[in-house]
């Protein structure tokens, strides 16, 4: 009898073996996981999904292609692809601030904390993230993000007509990242849920920081910030490797957001040069033990540049919340710059399970009579 290539072939009952030699595997609990018709038709080849999870812990059962595979009739031909769940874990801290560029305006401060771990695949929101339909490895994360925006000066009280309004938001993001090292693709999607307005504590954080530094003036004008409103956004990004040479990578990317705070679409390219592991082999880097098993570099050092153009549909940090229209000051839609340019350059240094990243950003004006803006981002990531 020819052996099936199907991963569940070990659970089938070969016709040449009497059924009395095997313990019964039909269980009424299957009805809760499979359609009644399927259970009734094939009670001798199905296995409880709970036991399947134990046999295949690396399969990502959030993916429709995997679920379709596991619930399908057993066939003798091989299945085209499977999506596995990465067992790697990361903690990421990112700090953005324009103080290193000797300014205190526009996008002035940002904090991002991210945890990536396989057990976050059980998060109910993970089912709403974009599925992948080819071979790949999935990573799931949860982020806490706070961003703050101010006018061109924080030393003048009142409303500064024609300038950027004060604004801040705070959200929790549920993220899924799929790496496909064969097709050289990376797909990222994220659901963001939070609040924009005074309840995001942006005013508190900036006042606390300024009061802690004797040479800083207390920021004036936060009482006229964008008022409380719902933050509910969906973000997606696709990266595609175009060329890869020893010491040189070139990628293109496209991204978009839709929701109550940001609605936009953009695209650009990314290039890096130095000593690094393949971009799509893992998420960022790996611990020393994994590097040894994969014959990968334990030390990575490279420089990169990223250029992005973006078309703006809606920006609540300028135009106010989508539902609450009581903000004292906002910028009208006709004064919003609908095409924006973002450029960045920086370096990445990784050693084993630790990575340090520094990135300098440059942003074109967001509204009429606005200025170009710069800020520095510093990120520290641990693999554990």
Secondary structure, DSSP 8 states (H G I E B T S, - for coil): -----STTGGGS--TTS-GGGS-----GGGGGTS-HHHHHH-TTT---HHHHHHH-TTB-TTSHHHHHHHHS---SS--S--EEE----EEEEEEEESGGGT---EEEEEEEEEEE-GGGGGSGGGGGS----SSEEEEEEEEEEEEEEE-S-SSS-S--TTS---EEEEEEEEEEEEEETTTTEEEEEEEEEEEESGGG-HHHHHHHHHHHSTTS-----GGGS---EEEEEEEEEEEEEEEEETTEEEEEEEEEEEESSEEEEEEEEEEEEEE---TTTSSS---HHHHHHHT--SEEEEEEEEEEEEEEEEEHHHH--SS----S----GGGB-SEEEEEEEEEEEEETTEEEEEEEEEE--SBTT---EEEEEEEEEEE-
